[in-house]
Amino acid sequence: MGQYFLGAMLMCGEAPFQEDKVQGKWLLEAAKKAGIEDAGRLLESLYKEMTTEEAVAMLKKSSRKLFWLDLWESIKKPF
């Protein structure tokens, strides 16, 4: 999941990272191979020429999904 988020941030040039489309694409491809569906969707969208705002919106949506997944996992763990 970290490859997806870092790759997306590099593709969009999100702070604190500068834009690096080569490294970003490599990380997104690795995340896609690892089974992260959002990485595949982001790559498809980027190939279709997505605006930076659209890419950021997709990243934020994935962040929310990850938050709820982390919350669910913490609830499932025994105290």
Phi, psi and omega in degrees: 000325179298324178298321179297308183295316179295317178300316179295319180294321178292321179297323184266349183071033180289142178300140009266015184260148172273156181297129177214088186292330180293307180295320179299315180295320179299315180294320178295320177297319179295319179295321179297316179296331180280356176101012178278106184297323181298327178296317178297318179294320180295318178299316178301317180293321180293324177293335179272008182065082179263145176287160179300321180297320179293320179295319178296319179298320178295321179296318179295321178298317179294324178298319178296318178298318180294321178302311182292325177295316177298319178298315179299316180297322179290328178290322182291332182290138177288148182284000000 
